[in-house]
Each structure stands twice: as structure tokens, then as C-alpha cells.
């Protein structure tokens, strides 16, 4: 191959890399614009964090943070079901732990804020 052919291949490869970078940048900007206020950075760069976590999982052989959290939540919910529904507000389980338990009427809907609490229910 001649020197001009190598230069041309370098330009093509550089152009392809630049095009890929521009496409990634446009995707990040679109996700940031569409995200709700206060969550823009997380939404925009979330795929990078997920890819990094997956790379770390594959590289180290350990489970990632998301998988670890899901397993922990499942274990806690299974332990809570084994203990039974004691209704103790201190443990966070049972009917006594709901902060809105006293604000609901018999149908389960929230009460009317304009009606006094001692008014008869309809």
C-alpha cells in the first residue's frame, strides 16, 4: 500500500470515530432534555453508569450494585413475610406503620381536606 492509501484509511477511521462520538453526544443531550427537572444528569448519563457497572461485573466476577440491592430487598421481604404481620409500628411492618392509616375512610380513599375530622362520614 502506498502512503496516500494509509492516510485515506486514517481519515475514514477518524471520521467514523468522530461520527460515533457525535451520535453518543446527541443521545445524551436528548435524554437530558426529555428528563424531568432535577433528574437530568442521572437520566442523561445513566446508560454510561450501567455499562460501567456491567463491565465491572464481567471483569471482577462479582455482582453489581443493582443486583446486590435487588437480592437484599428480596431477602428482606421474605424475612418480613416469615415473621408475620405483627402490626408493630417500630418494625415498619404491619398496619400500624402506615402514616395515612388514620386519614382513610371505610372505602380506602383519602379523606376530604375541607371536611373537619369530627364531621360524620358520608
C-alpha positions as CSV (number, residue, x, y, z in Angstrom):
1,X,0.0,0.0,0.0
2,X,1.1,3.5,-0.7
3,X,1.3,6.3,1.9
4,X,-1.8,8.0,0.4
5,X,-3.9,4.9,0.9
6,X,-2.9,4.7,4.6
7,X,-3.7,8.4,5.1
8,X,-7.1,7.9,3.5
9,X,-7.8,4.9,5.7
10,X,-6.8,7.0,8.8
11,X,-9.2,9.8,7.7
12,X,-12.0,7.3,7.2
13,X,-11.4,5.7,10.6
14,X,-11.1,9.1,12.3
15,X,-14.3,10.2,10.7
16,X,-16.1,7.1,11.8
17,X,-15.0,7.6,15.4
18,X,-16.0,11.3,15.3
19,X,-19.4,10.4,13.9
20,X,-19.9,7.8,16.6
21,X,-19.0,10.4,19.3
22,X,-21.4,12.9,17.8
23,X,-24.2,10.3,17.9
24,X,-23.5,9.5,21.5
25,X,-23.5,13.2,22.4
26,X,-26.8,13.8,20.6
27,X,-28.3,10.9,22.6
28,X,-27.1,12.2,25.9
29,X,-28.4,15.7,25.1
30,X,-31.8,14.3,24.1
31,X,-32.1,12.2,27.2
32,X,-31.2,15.3,29.3
33,X,-33.8,17.5,27.6
34,X,-36.6,14.9,28.0
35,X,-35.8,14.1,31.6
36,X,-37.8,15.7,34.4
37,X,-36.2,18.7,36.2
38,X,-33.8,17.6,38.9
39,X,-33.1,14.2,37.3
40,X,-31.4,15.4,34.1
41,X,-27.9,14.3,34.9
42,X,-28.9,11.0,36.2
43,X,-31.1,10.3,33.1
44,X,-28.5,11.6,30.7
45,X,-25.6,9.6,32.0
46,X,-27.4,6.6,33.4
47,X,-26.5,4.4,30.4
48,X,-22.8,5.1,31.0
49,X,-23.2,4.1,34.6
50,X,-25.0,0.9,33.7
51,X,-22.4,0.0,31.1
52,X,-19.6,0.7,33.6
53,X,-21.3,-1.5,36.2
54,X,-21.8,-4.3,33.7
55,X,-18.1,-4.1,32.7
56,X,-17.1,-4.3,36.3
57,X,-19.3,-7.3,36.9
58,X,-17.8,-9.1,33.9
59,X,-14.3,-8.0,34.8
60,X,-14.3,-8.9,38.5
61,X,-16.9,-11.7,38.5
62,X,-18.8,-10.1,41.4
63,X,-22.4,-9.0,41.2
64,X,-23.1,-5.3,40.6
65,X,-24.8,-2.8,43.0
66,X,-28.2,-3.1,41.3
67,X,-28.2,-6.9,41.5
68,X,-27.0,-6.8,45.1
69,X,-29.7,-4.3,46.1
70,X,-32.4,-6.4,44.4
71,X,-31.2,-9.5,46.2
72,X,-31.1,-7.7,49.6
73,X,-34.7,-6.3,49.1
74,X,-36.0,-9.8,48.2
75,X,-34.3,-11.3,51.2
76,X,-35.8,-8.6,53.5
77,X,-39.3,-9.1,52.1
78,X,-39.0,-12.8,52.6
79,X,-37.9,-12.4,56.1
80,X,-40.7,-9.9,56.8
81,X,-43.2,-12.5,55.5
82,X,-41.7,-15.2,57.7
83,X,-42.0,-13.0,60.8
84,X,-45.7,-12.4,60.2
85,X,-47.7,-9.3,60.3
86,X,-47.4,-8.1,63.8
87,X,-48.6,-4.6,63.3
88,X,-45.8,-3.1,65.4
89,X,-45.0,0.4,64.2
90,X,-41.4,0.1,65.4
91,X,-40.5,-2.6,62.9
92,X,-42.0,-0.9,59.8
93,X,-44.3,-3.8,59.1
94,X,-48.0,-4.4,59.7
95,X,-50.9,-2.0,59.6
96,X,-49.6,0.3,62.3
97,X,-46.7,1.5,60.1
98,X,-48.8,3.4,57.6
99,X,-48.7,7.1,58.2
100,X,-52.0,7.6,56.3
101,X,-53.9,4.7,58.0
102,X,-56.0,7.2,60.1
103,X,-56.7,9.5,57.2
104,X,-58.6,7.0,55.2
105,X,-62.3,6.4,55.3
106,X,-64.0,3.0,55.1
107,X,-63.8,2.8,51.3
108,X,-60.0,3.3,51.4
109,X,-60.0,6.7,49.8
110,X,-58.3,9.6,51.4
111,X,-60.5,12.0,53.4
112,X,-61.6,15.4,52.2
113,X,-59.3,18.1,53.5
114,X,-62.1,20.6,53.6
115,X,-64.2,18.5,55.9
116,X,-63.4,18.6,59.7
117,X,-62.1,15.4,61.1
118,X,-65.0,15.1,63.5
119,X,-67.7,15.5,60.8
120,X,-69.8,12.4,60.0
121,X,-68.7,10.4,57.1
122,X,-70.9,10.0,54.1
